[in-house]
């Protein structure tokens, strides 16, 4: 069963990460690999599954071609590593043909249809071996050498599919809460984050609200206002002069592979029900999950969950001149949800509006 041949493919590349979650399959032929990928994508329409392979041809034309929506774009250049990473940014998981490449997470399929060629580098990164009765002894021998490998006595698609879904579910990014305390509050004529609507400063009220849903919660502020929020974890802007986009980008870069739940401080009526709906209806496969305000018919970029994949997208758009988070959401694949109570999304920017809300809240307390 074990072949003594140990020829490396001429096009083998050094180990490079393409996506946050990637799997290098090996042990089966290239045709079977393509069939496996096709089956996985057909069975997981809710996920974006990428596929990386290396062509066997000795010479490839240095032309990149993209086809979408009946439009073809063509450019005479080769694709570099960072462009590959950018391409796979939207993927929930990337399947890598391990016959030509290797990954930090390798899955070995021993179905007995192809002679097994030992590869120490691959085996060191292998976390699962799928085997059948024919290859049972070989699988056990490999586990003796690498005890951390998990053995699964089934080579059929259903078993592989089940493990893939478990891996994706396990790696759904955790939530970090971010309270945007705002800029100069020139229209309100006072710091909106310090207004007391609910027996404590608004920033602290929102902090306690988000803490019920997020792994950690930070207060996003400018350097000069940092002392106003003493005692809580702070995140000072590293992107400057971009309005609320500064806080969003700073949070996404700081938390890297985590999702961030952004909440602006000028939302005195936002409540537990609204945050609960946002979290429960979240779609981690999209760039973001956001509310569509039924009263204004606008997306609410400052009551939004941004996934890790949002950062490179937003940075690219910023380089093209975009600075409005709402427009960035509008031009990307997002999950849009309709609030059960649109009033909860009402933002307050003027003293007259503030007084109206305070009076309304006072009356509701006295009822």
C-alpha positions as CSV (number, residue, x, y, z in Angstrom):
1,X,0.0,0.0,0.0
2,X,2.9,2.4,0.7
3,X,4.8,3.5,-2.3
4,X,8.5,4.1,-1.9
5,X,8.4,6.9,-4.5
6,X,8.8,10.3,-2.9
7,X,8.8,12.6,-5.9
8,X,7.8,16.2,-5.2
9,X,5.6,18.0,-7.7
10,X,7.6,20.5,-9.7
11,X,5.1,23.2,-8.9
12,X,5.1,22.6,-5.1
13,X,4.9,25.9,-3.3
14,X,6.1,26.8,0.2
15,X,3.6,26.8,3.0
16,X,1.4,30.0,3.0
17,X,-1.9,30.7,4.6
18,X,-4.7,31.6,2.2
19,X,-7.6,32.0,4.6
20,X,-8.6,32.0,8.3
21,X,-9.8,28.4,7.9
22,X,-8.2,26.1,5.4
23,X,-7.8,22.4,4.9
24,X,-5.2,20.6,2.8
25,X,-6.7,17.3,1.5
26,X,-4.2,14.6,0.4
27,X,-4.1,10.9,-0.3
28,X,-6.6,10.9,-3.2
29,X,-6.1,11.7,-6.8
30,X,-6.5,15.1,-8.4
31,X,-9.7,14.2,-10.2
32,X,-11.2,12.8,-6.9
33,X,-10.1,16.0,-5.2
34,X,-12.0,18.2,-7.7
35,X,-15.1,15.9,-7.3
36,X,-14.8,16.2,-3.5
37,X,-14.7,20.0,-3.7
38,X,-17.7,20.1,-6.1
39,X,-19.7,17.9,-3.7
40,X,-18.8,20.0,-0.7
41,X,-19.9,23.2,-2.4
42,X,-23.2,21.7,-3.6
43,X,-23.9,20.5,0.0
44,X,-23.0,23.8,1.6
45,X,-24.8,26.5,-0.3
46,X,-24.8,28.7,2.8
47,X,-21.0,28.8,2.9
48,X,-18.4,30.2,0.5
49,X,-15.9,27.4,0.0
50,X,-12.7,28.3,-2.0
51,X,-10.5,25.8,-3.8
52,X,-6.7,26.2,-4.4
53,X,-4.9,24.0,-6.9
54,X,-1.8,24.1,-9.0
55,X,-2.1,23.5,-12.7
56,X,0.1,20.7,-14.2
57,X,0.9,22.6,-17.3
58,X,4.6,23.7,-17.5
59,X,3.7,27.1,-18.9
60,X,0.7,29.3,-18.2
61,X,-0.2,32.5,-19.8
62,X,0.4,35.5,-17.5
63,X,-3.2,36.7,-17.9
64,X,-5.7,37.0,-15.1
65,X,-9.3,36.7,-16.2
66,X,-12.4,37.3,-14.1
67,X,-16.0,36.6,-15.2
68,X,-19.1,37.8,-13.4
69,X,-22.5,39.1,-14.2
70,X,-21.9,38.6,-18.0
71,X,-18.8,40.8,-17.7
72,X,-15.3,39.6,-18.5
73,X,-12.2,41.4,-17.1
74,X,-8.8,40.5,-18.3
75,X,-5.4,41.8,-17.3
76,X,-1.9,40.7,-18.5
77,X,-0.3,39.9,-15.2
78,X,0.3,37.0,-12.9
79,X,-1.4,36.8,-9.5
80,X,0.8,37.4,-6.4
81,X,0.3,35.9,-3.0
82,X,-1.4,38.9,-1.4
83,X,-3.9,39.0,-4.3
84,X,-4.7,35.3,-3.7
85,X,-5.3,36.1,0.0
86,X,-7.5,39.0,-1.1
87,X,-9.5,36.8,-3.4
88,X,-10.1,34.2,-0.7
89,X,-10.9,36.8,1.9
90,X,-14.7,36.2,1.6
91,X,-14.3,32.4,1.9
92,X,-15.6,30.6,5.0
93,X,-13.1,27.9,4.3
94,X,-10.5,27.1,1.6
95,X,-9.9,23.6,0.3
96,X,-6.3,23.0,-0.8
97,X,-5.2,20.3,-3.1
98,X,-2.6,18.7,-0.7
99,X,-1.1,16.7,-3.5
100,X,0.5,19.9,-4.8
101,X,0.6,22.1,-1.7
102,X,0.5,21.9,2.1
103,X,-1.5,23.6,4.8
104,X,-1.3,24.1,8.5
105,X,-4.3,21.7,8.7
106,X,-4.1,18.6,6.6
107,X,-6.7,15.9,6.3
108,X,-5.5,12.5,4.8
109,X,-8.0,10.3,2.9
110,X,-6.9,6.7,2.7
111,X,-9.5,5.1,0.5
112,X,-7.2,2.5,-1.0
113,X,-7.6,3.7,-4.6
114,X,-4.2,5.3,-4.7
115,X,-0.8,4.2,-3.4
116,X,0.1,6.2,-0.3
117,X,3.3,8.2,-0.6
118,X,4.7,9.2,2.8
119,X,5.3,12.9,3.3
120,X,6.7,13.8,6.7
121,X,5.9,17.5,6.3
122,X,2.3,16.7,5.5
123,X,2.0,14.1,8.3
124,X,3.2,16.6,10.9
125,X,0.3,18.9,9.9
126,X,-2.3,16.2,9.6
127,X,-5.1,16.3,12.1
128,X,-7.5,13.7,10.7
129,X,-7.1,10.5,8.8
130,X,-10.2,9.0,7.1
131,X,-9.7,5.3,6.4
132,X,-11.7,2.2,5.5
133,X,-11.3,-1.5,6.2
134,X,-8.7,-1.8,3.4
135,X,-6.5,0.9,4.9
136,X,-7.2,0.3,8.6
137,X,-3.8,-1.1,9.4
138,X,-2.0,1.7,7.6
139,X,-4.0,4.4,9.5
140,X,-3.1,2.8,12.8
141,X,0.6,2.7,11.9
142,X,0.5,6.4,11.1
143,X,-1.2,7.3,14.3
144,X,1.4,5.4,16.3
145,X,4.0,7.7,14.8
146,X,1.7,10.8,15.2
147,X,-0.5,10.2,18.2
148,X,-2.4,13.5,17.9
149,X,-4.0,12.5,14.6
150,X,-7.7,11.7,14.9
151,X,-8.8,8.5,13.1
152,X,-12.2,8.3,11.4
153,X,-13.2,4.9,10.1
154,X,-15.1,6.2,7.1
155,X,-13.9,7.6,3.8
156,X,-17.3,8.5,2.4
157,X,-18.4,12.0,1.6
158,X,-20.9,12.2,4.5
159,X,-18.2,11.7,7.1
160,X,-15.9,14.3,5.5
161,X,-18.8,16.7,5.1
162,X,-19.7,16.3,8.8
163,X,-16.2,17.1,9.9
164,X,-16.0,20.2,7.6
165,X,-19.2,21.6,9.1
166,X,-18.0,21.0,12.6
167,X,-14.7,22.8,11.8
168,X,-16.5,25.9,10.4
169,X,-18.9,26.0,13.3
170,X,-16.0,25.8,15.8
171,X,-14.3,28.7,14.2
172,X,-17.2,31.2,13.9
173,X,-15.5,34.4,15.2
174,X,-16.4,35.5,18.7
175,X,-18.0,38.9,19.3
176,X,-16.2,41.9,20.7
177,X,-18.3,44.9,21.6
178,X,-17.3,48.4,20.7
179,X,-19.0,51.6,22.0
180,X,-18.4,54.5,19.6
181,X,-18.4,57.6,21.8
182,X,-18.5,60.0,18.9
183,X,-16.6,63.0,17.8
184,X,-17.0,66.6,18.9
185,X,-20.8,66.4,19.3
186,X,-21.0,69.9,17.9
187,X,-24.7,69.6,17.1
188,X,-25.6,68.3,20.5
189,X,-23.4,71.0,22.2
190,X,-22.4,68.5,24.8
191,X,-20.7,65.1,24.8
192,X,-23.4,62.6,23.8
193,X,-21.7,59.7,25.5
194,X,-22.1,61.4,28.9
195,X,-25.8,62.2,28.7
196,X,-27.8,60.3,31.3
197,X,-30.9,58.7,29.8
198,X,-31.0,55.6,32.0
199,X,-29.7,56.6,35.4
200,X,-26.1,56.3,34.2
201,X,-24.0,57.9,31.4
202,X,-25.0,56.6,28.0
203,X,-21.7,55.1,27.3
204,X,-21.8,53.0,30.5
205,X,-25.4,52.0,29.8
206,X,-24.4,50.7,26.4
207,X,-21.4,49.0,27.9
208,X,-23.5,47.0,30.3
209,X,-25.9,46.2,27.4
210,X,-23.2,44.8,25.1
211,X,-21.5,42.9,27.9
212,X,-24.4,40.4,27.9
213,X,-23.6,39.4,24.3
214,X,-19.8,40.0,23.8
215,X,-16.7,38.3,24.9
216,X,-15.2,41.7,25.7
217,X,-16.4,45.2,25.4
218,X,-14.3,48.3,24.7
219,X,-15.0,52.0,24.6
220,X,-13.8,53.6,21.4
221,X,-12.7,57.2,21.8
222,X,-10.1,59.8,20.8
223,X,-6.9,60.2,22.7
224,X,-8.0,63.5,24.2
225,X,-11.2,62.0,25.6
226,X,-9.7,58.8,27.0
227,X,-9.8,60.1,30.6
228,X,-13.6,60.4,30.5
229,X,-14.0,56.6,30.5
230,X,-11.6,55.6,33.3
231,X,-12.0,52.1,34.6
232,X,-13.1,50.5,31.3
233,X,-11.1,49.0,28.5
234,X,-10.4,51.7,25.9
235,X,-9.6,51.6,22.2
236,X,-8.2,54.9,20.9
237,X,-8.5,55.6,17.2
238,X,-5.5,54.7,15.1
239,X,-7.3,55.8,11.9
240,X,-7.9,59.5,12.2
241,X,-10.1,62.0,10.5
242,X,-12.6,59.5,9.1
243,X,-15.6,60.0,11.4
244,X,-17.2,56.8,12.7
245,X,-15.2,54.8,10.2
246,X,-12.1,55.6,12.3
247,X,-13.5,53.6,15.2
248,X,-14.8,50.7,13.1
249,X,-11.4,50.2,11.3
250,X,-9.5,50.6,14.5
251,X,-11.6,47.9,16.2
252,X,-11.4,45.5,13.3
253,X,-7.6,45.8,13.1
254,X,-7.2,45.5,16.8
255,X,-9.3,42.4,17.2
256,X,-8.1,40.8,13.9
257,X,-9.9,37.4,13.6
258,X,-12.8,38.4,15.8
259,X,-16.1,40.0,14.8
260,X,-17.0,43.4,16.3
261,X,-20.4,44.6,17.3
262,X,-20.4,48.3,16.8
263,X,-22.8,50.5,18.8
264,X,-23.0,54.3,18.6
265,X,-23.5,56.3,21.8
266,X,-26.3,58.5,20.3
267,X,-28.9,55.7,20.5
268,X,-30.8,56.3,23.8
269,X,-33.7,53.9,22.9
270,X,-31.6,50.9,21.8
271,X,-32.5,48.0,24.1
272,X,-31.8,44.4,24.9
273,X,-34.3,43.1,22.4
274,X,-32.6,44.9,19.5
275,X,-29.1,43.7,20.4
276,X,-30.5,40.2,20.9
277,X,-32.1,40.2,17.5
278,X,-28.9,41.4,15.8
279,X,-26.8,38.7,17.5
280,X,-29.4,35.9,16.9
281,X,-29.9,36.7,13.2
282,X,-26.2,37.2,12.5
283,X,-24.7,35.6,9.4
284,X,-21.0,35.1,9.9
285,X,-20.5,34.1,6.2
286,X,-21.3,37.7,5.2
287,X,-19.2,40.8,5.5
288,X,-21.6,42.2,8.1
289,X,-25.0,41.9,9.7
290,X,-27.0,45.1,10.0
291,X,-30.4,46.6,10.5
292,X,-32.5,48.3,7.8
293,X,-34.3,51.1,9.4
294,X,-37.9,50.9,8.2
295,X,-38.6,54.6,9.0
296,X,-35.6,56.0,7.1
297,X,-35.1,53.1,4.7
298,X,-31.4,53.4,5.5
299,X,-28.9,50.7,6.6
300,X,-27.6,51.3,10.2
301,X,-23.8,50.9,10.0
302,X,-23.4,52.0,13.6
303,X,-25.6,49.2,14.9
304,X,-23.8,46.4,13.0
305,X,-21.8,43.3,13.5
306,X,-18.7,43.4,11.2
307,X,-17.0,40.1,10.5
308,X,-13.1,39.9,10.3
309,X,-13.4,39.7,6.4
310,X,-14.8,43.3,6.5
311,X,-11.4,44.8,7.3
312,X,-9.5,44.2,4.0
313,X,-12.7,45.1,2.1
314,X,-13.2,48.4,3.9
315,X,-9.5,49.3,3.6
316,X,-9.6,48.7,-0.1
317,X,-12.7,50.8,-0.5
318,X,-11.1,53.6,1.7
319,X,-8.1,53.6,-0.7
320,X,-10.6,54.3,-3.5
321,X,-12.0,57.3,-1.7
322,X,-14.9,55.8,0.3
323,X,-15.3,57.0,3.9
324,X,-19.0,56.3,4.5
325,X,-19.6,53.0,6.3
326,X,-23.2,52.9,5.0
327,X,-22.0,53.1,1.3
328,X,-19.4,50.4,2.1
329,X,-22.2,48.1,3.4
330,X,-24.4,48.9,0.4
331,X,-21.8,47.7,-2.1
332,X,-21.0,44.4,-0.4
333,X,-22.7,41.1,0.5
334,X,-24.3,41.6,3.9
335,X,-27.1,40.2,6.0
336,X,-29.9,42.7,6.3
337,X,-32.4,42.3,9.1
338,X,-35.6,44.3,9.9
339,X,-35.9,45.5,13.4
340,X,-38.9,44.3,15.5
341,X,-39.0,47.8,16.9
342,X,-37.7,50.5,14.5
343,X,-38.0,53.2,17.3
344,X,-35.1,51.5,19.1
345,X,-32.8,52.6,16.2
346,X,-33.6,56.3,16.5
347,X,-30.4,58.4,16.9
348,X,-30.3,61.7,18.7
349,X,-28.1,64.6,17.7
350,X,-29.7,67.8,18.8
351,X,-30.7,69.3,22.2
352,X,-34.3,69.4,21.3
353,X,-34.4,65.7,20.4
354,X,-32.6,64.9,23.6
355,X,-35.2,66.7,25.7
356,X,-38.0,64.9,23.9
357,X,-36.5,61.6,24.6
358,X,-35.9,62.4,28.3
359,X,-39.5,63.5,28.7
360,X,-40.7,60.4,27.0
361,X,-38.6,58.1,29.2
362,X,-39.7,60.0,32.3
363,X,-43.4,59.5,31.4
364,X,-42.9,55.8,30.7
365,X,-41.3,55.4,34.2
366,X,-44.2,57.2,35.9
367,X,-46.9,55.1,34.2
